[in-house]
Amino acid sequence: MFKNISKILNSYLVNFKNDFINSAKDKKKLLILLVVIALFLVLALYIYKYFIKNLINKNHKVNKEYVKKNNNSDDVLVLYFYTQWCPYCKQSMPEIKKFEDYVNGLNAENSYKITVTKIDCDENTAMATKYKIQGYPTIKLIYKGKVYDYDAKPTKENLIQFLESSVKK
């Protein structure tokens, strides 16, 4: 069955090629067709190289250098800047996770959304530079276009108090 299909397709393609070459006596038409085919091939290679290849790469990491601006001005963004080697970051990470769980529960209750984003400054140096991070861990809260700096021990309770006091301003 597959042999019959391949024979039919092969004969169709040969006939199409012969008919096209015979009907395209004008070399300009043939040249235009070849140029169009070449352009499509170049476009396909470009799309593959710069878009698809990166997406199918197992080592591809999403670019976290860009923090979305919230369309809703009541949304709250908490940025947690850390490094893997910092002992204080390792110590505060469980507290950040507890705070994140608390925030996820708040999102169901509140009309505004709270997002906690963890940023590894060794991998995302541009974000650390953008927010002028000088020590680790550093926590910043963005609300209604203002950036609030957190300056206390990072515990769940302190972070909740910081969140509530910043959002009330």
ChimeraX commands (.cxc) that place a marker at each C-alpha (Angstrom):
marker #1 position 0.00,0.00,0.00 radius 0.5
marker #1 position 2.78,2.45,0.94 radius 0.5
marker #1 position 4.65,1.52,-2.25 radius 0.5
marker #1 position 1.58,2.44,-4.29 radius 0.5
marker #1 position 1.25,5.78,-2.51 radius 0.5
marker #1 position 4.94,6.58,-3.03 radius 0.5
marker #1 position 4.67,5.64,-6.73 radius 0.5
marker #1 position 1.63,7.87,-7.14 radius 0.5
marker #1 position 3.32,10.79,-5.36 radius 0.5
marker #1 position 6.53,10.31,-7.31 radius 0.5
marker #1 position 4.72,10.25,-10.67 radius 0.5
marker #1 position 2.67,13.30,-9.64 radius 0.5
marker #1 position 5.80,15.26,-8.71 radius 0.5
marker #1 position 7.61,14.28,-11.92 radius 0.5
marker #1 position 4.59,15.26,-14.01 radius 0.5
marker #1 position 4.21,18.53,-12.10 radius 0.5
marker #1 position 7.89,19.36,-12.63 radius 0.5
marker #1 position 7.73,18.57,-16.35 radius 0.5
marker #1 position 4.51,20.52,-16.83 radius 0.5
marker #1 position 5.85,23.50,-14.91 radius 0.5
marker #1 position 9.15,23.62,-16.82 radius 0.5
marker #1 position 7.34,23.27,-20.13 radius 0.5
marker #1 position 4.79,25.93,-19.26 radius 0.5
marker #1 position 7.43,28.23,-17.77 radius 0.5
marker #1 position 9.34,28.82,-20.95 radius 0.5
marker #1 position 9.97,32.26,-19.73 radius 0.5
marker #1 position 13.12,32.02,-17.59 radius 0.5
marker #1 position 12.04,35.02,-15.53 radius 0.5
marker #1 position 9.15,33.07,-14.03 radius 0.5
marker #1 position 11.46,30.22,-13.12 radius 0.5
marker #1 position 13.99,32.64,-11.62 radius 0.5
marker #1 position 11.28,34.37,-9.57 radius 0.5
marker #1 position 10.08,31.01,-8.29 radius 0.5
marker #1 position 13.61,30.01,-7.27 radius 0.5
marker #1 position 14.15,33.35,-5.49 radius 0.5
marker #1 position 10.86,32.98,-3.58 radius 0.5
marker #1 position 11.77,29.43,-2.55 radius 0.5
marker #1 position 15.22,30.61,-1.43 radius 0.5
marker #1 position 13.66,33.43,0.62 radius 0.5
marker #1 position 11.31,30.99,2.34 radius 0.5
marker #1 position 14.23,28.70,3.14 radius 0.5
marker #1 position 16.25,31.58,4.59 radius 0.5
marker #1 position 13.25,32.70,6.64 radius 0.5
marker #1 position 12.67,29.16,7.93 radius 0.5
marker #1 position 16.33,28.81,8.93 radius 0.5
marker #1 position 16.27,32.20,10.69 radius 0.5
marker #1 position 13.14,31.31,12.65 radius 0.5
marker #1 position 14.61,27.96,13.64 radius 0.5
marker #1 position 17.98,29.37,14.67 radius 0.5
marker #1 position 16.75,32.30,16.77 radius 0.5
marker #1 position 13.43,31.06,18.14 radius 0.5
marker #1 position 12.77,27.36,17.93 radius 0.5
marker #1 position 16.29,26.09,18.65 radius 0.5
marker #1 position 16.37,27.95,21.98 radius 0.5
marker #1 position 12.98,26.63,23.02 radius 0.5
marker #1 position 13.88,22.99,22.41 radius 0.5
marker #1 position 17.28,23.31,24.10 radius 0.5
marker #1 position 17.23,21.43,27.43 radius 0.5
marker #1 position 19.51,24.03,29.04 radius 0.5
marker #1 position 17.28,26.97,28.01 radius 0.5
marker #1 position 16.31,29.23,30.90 radius 0.5
marker #1 position 13.56,31.79,30.74 radius 0.5
marker #1 position 14.90,35.34,30.81 radius 0.5
marker #1 position 14.15,36.74,34.25 radius 0.5
marker #1 position 15.82,40.06,33.57 radius 0.5
marker #1 position 12.48,41.54,32.62 radius 0.5
marker #1 position 9.91,42.05,35.33 radius 0.5
marker #1 position 6.43,42.58,33.95 radius 0.5
marker #1 position 4.86,45.90,34.73 radius 0.5
marker #1 position 1.52,45.28,36.31 radius 0.5
marker #1 position -1.38,46.69,34.34 radius 0.5
marker #1 position -3.40,46.78,37.54 radius 0.5
marker #1 position -1.81,49.38,39.80 radius 0.5
marker #1 position -3.10,47.53,42.88 radius 0.5
marker #1 position -0.94,44.47,42.13 radius 0.5
marker #1 position 2.02,43.92,44.46 radius 0.5
marker #1 position 5.37,42.51,43.39 radius 0.5
marker #1 position 7.84,41.23,46.00 radius 0.5
marker #1 position 11.36,40.68,44.67 radius 0.5
marker #1 position 13.70,38.42,46.64 radius 0.5
marker #1 position 17.32,38.78,45.50 radius 0.5
marker #1 position 19.64,35.98,46.59 radius 0.5
marker #1 position 22.69,33.90,45.66 radius 0.5
marker #1 position 23.32,30.18,46.07 radius 0.5
marker #1 position 26.56,30.67,48.00 radius 0.5
marker #1 position 25.26,33.12,50.61 radius 0.5
marker #1 position 24.64,31.50,54.04 radius 0.5
marker #1 position 22.07,34.18,54.97 radius 0.5
marker #1 position 20.15,33.47,51.76 radius 0.5
marker #1 position 20.13,29.75,52.54 radius 0.5
marker #1 position 18.88,30.54,56.03 radius 0.5
marker #1 position 16.11,32.88,54.82 radius 0.5
marker #1 position 14.87,30.73,51.92 radius 0.5
marker #1 position 12.50,28.61,54.10 radius 0.5
marker #1 position 10.99,31.82,55.51 radius 0.5
marker #1 position 10.49,33.17,51.99 radius 0.5
marker #1 position 8.74,29.93,51.03 radius 0.5
marker #1 position 6.45,30.24,54.08 radius 0.5
marker #1 position 5.71,33.84,53.12 radius 0.5
marker #1 position 5.02,32.74,49.55 radius 0.5
marker #1 position 2.51,30.14,50.80 radius 0.5
marker #1 position 0.85,32.82,52.92 radius 0.5
marker #1 position 0.68,35.17,49.92 radius 0.5
marker #1 position -0.87,32.46,47.74 radius 0.5
marker #1 position -3.65,32.15,50.32 radius 0.5
marker #1 position -4.11,35.94,50.32 radius 0.5
marker #1 position -4.44,36.04,46.54 radius 0.5
marker #1 position -7.64,34.03,46.80 radius 0.5
marker #1 position -9.09,36.51,49.32 radius 0.5
marker #1 position -7.93,39.90,48.01 radius 0.5
marker #1 position -8.95,41.91,44.99 radius 0.5
marker #1 position -5.30,42.62,44.15 radius 0.5
marker #1 position -2.64,40.09,43.26 radius 0.5
marker #1 position 0.60,39.59,45.18 radius 0.5
marker #1 position 3.51,37.97,43.34 radius 0.5
marker #1 position 6.75,36.80,44.95 radius 0.5
marker #1 position 9.66,36.51,42.50 radius 0.5
marker #1 position 12.97,34.93,43.51 radius 0.5
marker #1 position 15.96,36.23,41.55 radius 0.5
marker #1 position 19.35,34.48,41.66 radius 0.5
marker #1 position 21.75,37.39,41.23 radius 0.5
marker #1 position 24.58,35.16,39.98 radius 0.5
marker #1 position 22.41,34.17,37.01 radius 0.5
marker #1 position 20.56,37.48,36.59 radius 0.5
marker #1 position 23.19,40.16,37.08 radius 0.5
marker #1 position 21.19,42.68,35.04 radius 0.5
marker #1 position 18.34,42.60,37.56 radius 0.5
marker #1 position 20.79,43.04,40.44 radius 0.5
marker #1 position 22.30,46.03,38.68 radius 0.5
marker #1 position 18.91,47.50,37.80 radius 0.5
marker #1 position 17.76,47.46,41.43 radius 0.5
marker #1 position 21.23,48.37,42.79 radius 0.5
marker #1 position 21.57,45.24,44.92 radius 0.5
marker #1 position 24.63,45.48,47.17 radius 0.5
marker #1 position 24.05,42.67,49.67 radius 0.5
marker #1 position 22.22,39.38,49.99 radius 0.5
marker #1 position 19.48,38.62,50.65 radius 0.5
marker #1 position 17.69,41.78,49.54 radius 0.5
marker #1 position 13.93,42.14,49.40 radius 0.5
marker #1 position 12.10,44.87,47.53 radius 0.5
marker #1 position 8.38,45.47,47.19 radius 0.5
marker #1 position 6.88,47.27,44.20 radius 0.5
marker #1 position 3.42,48.75,44.66 radius 0.5
marker #1 position 1.74,51.49,42.61 radius 0.5
marker #1 position 5.02,52.30,40.87 radius 0.5
marker #1 position 6.97,52.80,44.10 radius 0.5
marker #1 position 9.83,50.56,45.24 radius 0.5
marker #1 position 9.99,49.82,48.98 radius 0.5
marker #1 position 13.18,48.42,50.53 radius 0.5
marker #1 position 12.91,45.76,53.22 radius 0.5
marker #1 position 15.35,46.23,56.08 radius 0.5
marker #1 position 14.78,43.58,58.75 radius 0.5
marker #1 position 15.37,39.91,59.43 radius 0.5
marker #1 position 13.50,37.98,56.72 radius 0.5
marker #1 position 10.93,36.02,58.72 radius 0.5
marker #1 position 7.41,35.25,57.62 radius 0.5
marker #1 position 5.93,37.52,60.30 radius 0.5
marker #1 position 8.23,40.45,59.47 radius 0.5
marker #1 position 7.52,40.06,55.76 radius 0.5
marker #1 position 3.76,40.04,56.39 radius 0.5
marker #1 position 4.09,43.22,58.46 radius 0.5
marker #1 position 6.23,44.81,55.71 radius 0.5
marker #1 position 3.66,43.84,53.08 radius 0.5
marker #1 position 0.73,45.21,55.07 radius 0.5
marker #1 position 2.46,48.48,55.95 radius 0.5
marker #1 position 3.65,49.05,52.37 radius 0.5
marker #1 position 0.28,48.33,50.80 radius 0.5
marker #1 position -1.51,50.71,53.20 radius 0.5
marker #1 position 0.69,53.66,52.14 radius 0.5
marker link #1:1,2 radius 0.2
marker link #1:2,3 radius 0.2
marker link #1:3,4 radius 0.2
marker link #1:4,5 radius 0.2
marker link #1:5,6 radius 0.2
marker link #1:6,7 radius 0.2
marker link #1:7,8 radius 0.2
marker link #1:8,9 radius 0.2
marker link #1:9,10 radius 0.2
marker link #1:10,11 radius 0.2
marker link #1:11,12 radius 0.2
marker link #1:12,13 radius 0.2
marker link #1:13,14 radius 0.2
marker link #1:14,15 radius 0.2
marker link #1:15,16 radius 0.2
marker link #1:16,17 radius 0.2
marker link #1:17,18 radius 0.2
marker link #1:18,19 radius 0.2
marker link #1:19,20 radius 0.2
marker link #1:20,21 radius 0.2
marker link #1:21,22 radius 0.2
marker link #1:22,23 radius 0.2
marker link #1:23,24 radius 0.2
marker link #1:24,25 radius 0.2
marker link #1:25,26 radius 0.2
marker link #1:26,27 radius 0.2
marker link #1:27,28 radius 0.2
marker link #1:28,29 radius 0.2
marker link #1:29,30 radius 0.2
marker link #1:30,31 radius 0.2
marker link #1:31,32 radius 0.2
marker link #1:32,33 radius 0.2
marker link #1:33,34 radius 0.2
marker link #1:34,35 radius 0.2
marker link #1:35,36 radius 0.2
marker link #1:36,37 radius 0.2
marker link #1:37,38 radius 0.2
marker link #1:38,39 radius 0.2
marker link #1:39,40 radius 0.2
marker link #1:40,41 radius 0.2
marker link #1:41,42 radius 0.2
marker link #1:42,43 radius 0.2
marker link #1:43,44 radius 0.2
marker link #1:44,45 radius 0.2
marker link #1:45,46 radius 0.2
marker link #1:46,47 radius 0.2
marker link #1:47,48 radius 0.2
marker link #1:48,49 radius 0.2
marker link #1:49,50 radius 0.2
marker link #1:50,51 radius 0.2
marker link #1:51,52 radius 0.2
marker link #1:52,53 radius 0.2
marker link #1:53,54 radius 0.2
marker link #1:54,55 radius 0.2
marker link #1:55,56 radius 0.2
marker link #1:56,57 radius 0.2
marker link #1:57,58 radius 0.2
marker link #1:58,59 radius 0.2
marker link #1:59,60 radius 0.2
marker link #1:60,61 radius 0.2
marker link #1:61,62 radius 0.2
marker link #1:62,63 radius 0.2
marker link #1:63,64 radius 0.2
marker link #1:64,65 radius 0.2
marker link #1:65,66 radius 0.2
marker link #1:66,67 radius 0.2
marker link #1:67,68 radius 0.2
marker link #1:68,69 radius 0.2
marker link #1:69,70 radius 0.2
marker link #1:70,71 radius 0.2
marker link #1:71,72 radius 0.2
marker link #1:72,73 radius 0.2
marker link #1:73,74 radius 0.2
marker link #1:74,75 radius 0.2
marker link #1:75,76 radius 0.2
marker link #1:76,77 radius 0.2
marker link #1:77,78 radius 0.2
marker link #1:78,79 radius 0.2
marker link #1:79,80 radius 0.2
marker link #1:80,81 radius 0.2
marker link #1:81,82 radius 0.2
marker link #1:82,83 radius 0.2
marker link #1:83,84 radius 0.2
marker link #1:84,85 radius 0.2
marker link #1:85,86 radius 0.2
marker link #1:86,87 radius 0.2
marker link #1:87,88 radius 0.2
marker link #1:88,89 radius 0.2
marker link #1:89,90 radius 0.2
marker link #1:90,91 radius 0.2
marker link #1:91,92 radius 0.2
marker link #1:92,93 radius 0.2
marker link #1:93,94 radius 0.2
marker link #1:94,95 radius 0.2
marker link #1:95,96 radius 0.2
marker link #1:96,97 radius 0.2
marker link #1:97,98 radius 0.2
marker link #1:98,99 radius 0.2
marker link #1:99,100 radius 0.2
marker link #1:100,101 radius 0.2
marker link #1:101,102 radius 0.2
marker link #1:102,103 radius 0.2
marker link #1:103,104 radius 0.2
marker link #1:104,105 radius 0.2
marker link #1:105,106 radius 0.2
marker link #1:106,107 radius 0.2
marker link #1:107,108 radius 0.2
marker link #1:108,109 radius 0.2
marker link #1:109,110 radius 0.2
marker link #1:110,111 radius 0.2
marker link #1:111,112 radius 0.2
marker link #1:112,113 radius 0.2
marker link #1:113,114 radius 0.2
marker link #1:114,115 radius 0.2
marker link #1:115,116 radius 0.2
marker link #1:116,117 radius 0.2
marker link #1:117,118 radius 0.2
marker link #1:118,119 radius 0.2
marker link #1:119,120 radius 0.2
marker link #1:120,121 radius 0.2
marker link #1:121,122 radius 0.2
marker link #1:122,123 radius 0.2
marker link #1:123,124 radius 0.2
marker link #1:124,125 radius 0.2
marker link #1:125,126 radius 0.2
marker link #1:126,127 radius 0.2
marker link #1:127,128 radius 0.2
marker link #1:128,129 radius 0.2
marker link #1:129,130 radius 0.2
marker link #1:130,131 radius 0.2
marker link #1:131,132 radius 0.2
marker link #1:132,133 radius 0.2
marker link #1:133,134 radius 0.2
marker link #1:134,135 radius 0.2
marker link #1:135,136 radius 0.2
marker link #1:136,137 radius 0.2
marker link #1:137,138 radius 0.2
marker link #1:138,139 radius 0.2
marker link #1:139,140 radius 0.2
marker link #1:140,141 radius 0.2
marker link #1:141,142 radius 0.2
marker link #1:142,143 radius 0.2
marker link #1:143,144 radius 0.2
marker link #1:144,145 radius 0.2
marker link #1:145,146 radius 0.2
marker link #1:146,147 radius 0.2
marker link #1:147,148 radius 0.2
marker link #1:148,149 radius 0.2
marker link #1:149,150 radius 0.2
marker link #1:150,151 radius 0.2
marker link #1:151,152 radius 0.2
marker link #1:152,153 radius 0.2
marker link #1:153,154 radius 0.2
marker link #1:154,155 radius 0.2
marker link #1:155,156 radius 0.2
marker link #1:156,157 radius 0.2
marker link #1:157,158 radius 0.2
marker link #1:158,159 radius 0.2
marker link #1:159,160 radius 0.2
marker link #1:160,161 radius 0.2
marker link #1:161,162 radius 0.2
marker link #1:162,163 radius 0.2
marker link #1:163,164 radius 0.2
marker link #1:164,165 radius 0.2
marker link #1:165,166 radius 0.2
marker link #1:166,167 radius 0.2
marker link #1:167,168 radius 0.2
marker link #1:168,169 radius 0.2
view
